[in-house]
Amino acid sequence: MRNNIVCFVLILLPFMAFSQTNDGASVYPKNYFRNPLDIPMVLAGNFGECRPGHFHSGLDIKTLGEENQPVHAAADGYISRIKMEKGGFGHALYITHPNGYTTLYAHLNDFVKEIQDFLRAKQYEDENWQQDISLSPGQFPVTKGQQIAWSGNTGSSTAPHLHFEIRNTKTDHPLNAGLFGFSYQDHQAAVISDVAIYSGNVYEDSVLFYPVAITGDVFKPIRPELSNLNIYIDTIRAWNSKVGIGINVDDFMDSSTNTLAPHIMRLYCDGKMQTEITLDDIGYDESRYVNAYADYKTHELNGKWFQCLFKLPGNKQDNIYTHLNPDNGRVNLADGVAHLIKIEVTDVWQNTARLVFYLRAHEPFTPTPQQPGSVKFTRAETNEFKQPDIKFTLDERELYDDIYFTYKKTPDKKGISDRYQLHHSYIPLHHYFELFIKPHKPVPQKLRGKVAFIYNNGKDDDEGTAGTYTTDGWCRMKTRNFGEYHLAIDTTPPTVKPLQKMTNLTKETQINFEAKDDMTSVRHFDGYIDGKWVCFEQKGSLFFYKFDEHCPEGKHRLTIKAEDENGNSRHLVYNFTR
C-alpha cells in the first residue's frame, strides 16, 4: 500500500507546480534551483516590473558588466527548447524539470559545443538564422550545475546580463522567481515617491498628484508647491465620493542601485482592506494588461509608473488581484468624513514600506467636459469610426475604459494622403485593429505594392510599416496605437555598409555590416560565400557572420542581399581573402 501511495505522488508531482497557503499566497519549493551563475546574484530587474507593453517576467541577473559568464542548469532536467531571435530574448534556452517547472535562460551568447553544433546544423539546413526548436527529453538531458551556455547581451538587451525565469510547465506562466529561495540579500524596503488620487475616468478626468516623503517609519504626502520643504499633508481632499488611488513606488535590494518591483501591495481604509495585489504569476497572454494595471497615460506623459490600487473596468487580468472590494478597489467617501488610508508595500524578503494619510470628499465631482467634435467610444462595445478617406473598427476588447475620441485631418499635398491624428498616443489599446486610409491621389499599379503607413506618437521619430493596397482603393495595415498616420510610397532599398575593409580579412574573426531602412525595416538579410548561404546574425541594425568551416582560408566572393518590408532590395558583392 505504501508503494502505491509513493507512485501516486510521483505521478502527480509534475502537476503540483505550487500550492497555496491559507491567505492565498503562493508557496514554491525552496533550494531546489541553484543560482544559474557562479557569481553572487545581484539583480538589475525582477518579476512584475512595469515595462512598456508587458510585465517583466523574470530576474535580470547582473554579470559584472561583462559578457561570457558561464551559465549553468538551475536543476536536473532536459533542454526542451532553443530559440534564436533578433529581438526579445535573443539567444535563449529552456530547461524542463521533473517537478513541474521550466527555467528560461535568455540574452545568451553561444551555447556549449554540443548544443551549438546542433543549432548551427539546423540553421544551415533551413538557411535561416532565426530558430524556435522544440526538443525531446532524450536529446539534451542536463544535471543541476552543468554548464549550458555563456551569458551575453543578445536580443532586446541594452547591457550584459542574464534574464532568468521559472515557469509553471503546465500553464507556461512565468512565476515570481524571487520566491524560490535564492540566496541574494535584501534588507531594503520600497520607496514610495508619489501618490495619485483618481476621482473619475483615468484617461479623461483630472488627477491629483502629491509627492511623498518619509517621516519616522512611514511615508506621508507633502505639499507639491513646497516639496523641497517637506510640509506634510494630513488630509487630502478628493474631488469625488468614490476614488481610486495609485502610487509611484520602486523597490531596491542590497548591492544594486537598480529599481525593482514590490511583491504585494495592500490598500486599507479605516483598517479594512480594499485592495491586495500579489505579483506571483503572470502569463504572457495577459502581460499586456500592464497598460491597464498602471496609469499608462501618466507614464507616457511624464515617465512615471503609477501602479493603480484599483482595477479598470476593461482590465481582464484577474489573478494578481488577490483581494478587491465591491468597487474594484475604489474607496467610498460618500459620508463626507475623513478616512484613514494606509498602503503597505512588501517585497519578497518581507521588507515593508507604509504610506499613511487621511482622505475625504471635498465637493461634488464634475467630470471633464467632452471636447467639441469628439465621439464617445464605449468600453466593452464595438466602436466604429468612418470618414470618406479613413476608417477603422475597435472591437469590444480594445479599451480599458470609456474615452471621448478626437480626430484631426491635416492636408498634405506633397504626400499621397493627408495626415490623420487619431486621438492621443497616451491612450492604450489592447489588441491590433485594421486601419484603412484612402490615398488622395491615384497610385500607379506598379507602386501599389510599395505603400507604407507612417506613424508618429508626437515624441519620437516617424516609424514606417508596409501596408496593403486593397482592390477597392484603400490601403490597410494592422496597428494597436493611436497617434498620427499618413501614407507614403517606399521605393528606396535599405542602406548597407561594411564596418571593416572587405579586401583582406585574414586578421578578422567575423564580417560585420550595418543595414538600415529609412522608411520601414530590413525584413531579410542574407549572405552567400561562393554562392552558398552563410549564417549572418542580427543585433539591431548590426548583421555579422562569425567565420566557421563554411569559409576556409583563401580567396572568396561574398554576396549580400538585403530587402525591406516593401520588397526593395539591395545586392552587394565583395571579393576578400581570409
Secondary structure as GFF3:
##gff-version 3
##sequence-region A 1 578
A	DSSP	alpha_helix	2	12	.	.	.	ID=ss1
A	DSSP	three_ten_helix	13	15	.	.	.	ID=ss2
A	DSSP	beta_strand	19	20	.	.	.	ID=ss3
A	DSSP	beta_strand	26	27	.	.	.	ID=ss4
A	DSSP	beta_strand	43	45	.	.	.	ID=ss5
A	DSSP	beta_strand	50	51	.	.	.	ID=ss6
A	DSSP	beta_strand	54	55	.	.	.	ID=ss7
A	DSSP	beta_strand	59	62	.	.	.	ID=ss8
A	DSSP	beta_strand	70	72	.	.	.	ID=ss9
A	DSSP	beta_strand	77	84	.	.	.	ID=ss10
A	DSSP	beta_strand	91	96	.	.	.	ID=ss11
A	DSSP	beta_strand	101	111	.	.	.	ID=ss12
A	DSSP	alpha_helix	113	126	.	.	.	ID=ss13
A	DSSP	beta_strand	131	134	.	.	.	ID=ss14
A	DSSP	beta_strand	141	142	.	.	.	ID=ss15
A	DSSP	beta_strand	147	151	.	.	.	ID=ss16
A	DSSP	beta_strand	161	168	.	.	.	ID=ss17
A	DSSP	beta_strand	174	175	.	.	.	ID=ss18
A	DSSP	three_ten_helix	177	179	.	.	.	ID=ss19
A	DSSP	beta_strand	191	198	.	.	.	ID=ss20
A	DSSP	beta_strand	207	215	.	.	.	ID=ss21
A	DSSP	beta_strand	218	221	.	.	.	ID=ss22
A	DSSP	three_ten_helix	224	229	.	.	.	ID=ss23
A	DSSP	beta_strand	235	238	.	.	.	ID=ss24
A	DSSP	beta_strand	242	250	.	.	.	ID=ss25
A	DSSP	beta_strand	264	269	.	.	.	ID=ss26
A	DSSP	beta_strand	272	278	.	.	.	ID=ss27
A	DSSP	three_ten_helix	287	289	.	.	.	ID=ss28
A	DSSP	alpha_helix	290	293	.	.	.	ID=ss29
A	DSSP	alpha_helix	296	302	.	.	.	ID=ss30
A	DSSP	beta_strand	306	308	.	.	.	ID=ss31
A	DSSP	beta_strand	321	324	.	.	.	ID=ss32
A	DSSP	beta_strand	331	332	.	.	.	ID=ss33
A	DSSP	beta_strand	339	346	.	.	.	ID=ss34
A	DSSP	beta_strand	352	361	.	.	.	ID=ss35
A	DSSP	beta_strand	375	377	.	.	.	ID=ss36
A	DSSP	beta_strand	383	387	.	.	.	ID=ss37
A	DSSP	beta_strand	390	394	.	.	.	ID=ss38
A	DSSP	beta_strand	403	405	.	.	.	ID=ss39
A	DSSP	beta_strand	407	410	.	.	.	ID=ss40
A	DSSP	beta_strand	419	422	.	.	.	ID=ss41
A	DSSP	beta_strand	433	437	.	.	.	ID=ss42
A	DSSP	three_ten_helix	445	450	.	.	.	ID=ss43
A	DSSP	beta_strand	451	456	.	.	.	ID=ss44
A	DSSP	beta_strand	463	466	.	.	.	ID=ss45
A	DSSP	beta_strand	468	469	.	.	.	ID=ss46
A	DSSP	beta_strand	475	479	.	.	.	ID=ss47
A	DSSP	beta_strand	483	489	.	.	.	ID=ss48
A	DSSP	beta_strand	495	498	.	.	.	ID=ss49
A	DSSP	beta_strand	510	516	.	.	.	ID=ss50
A	DSSP	beta_strand	522	529	.	.	.	ID=ss51
A	DSSP	beta_strand	532	534	.	.	.	ID=ss52
A	DSSP	beta_strand	537	539	.	.	.	ID=ss53
A	DSSP	beta_strand	542	546	.	.	.	ID=ss54
A	DSSP	beta_strand	555	564	.	.	.	ID=ss55
A	DSSP	beta_strand	569	577	.	.	.	ID=ss56
###
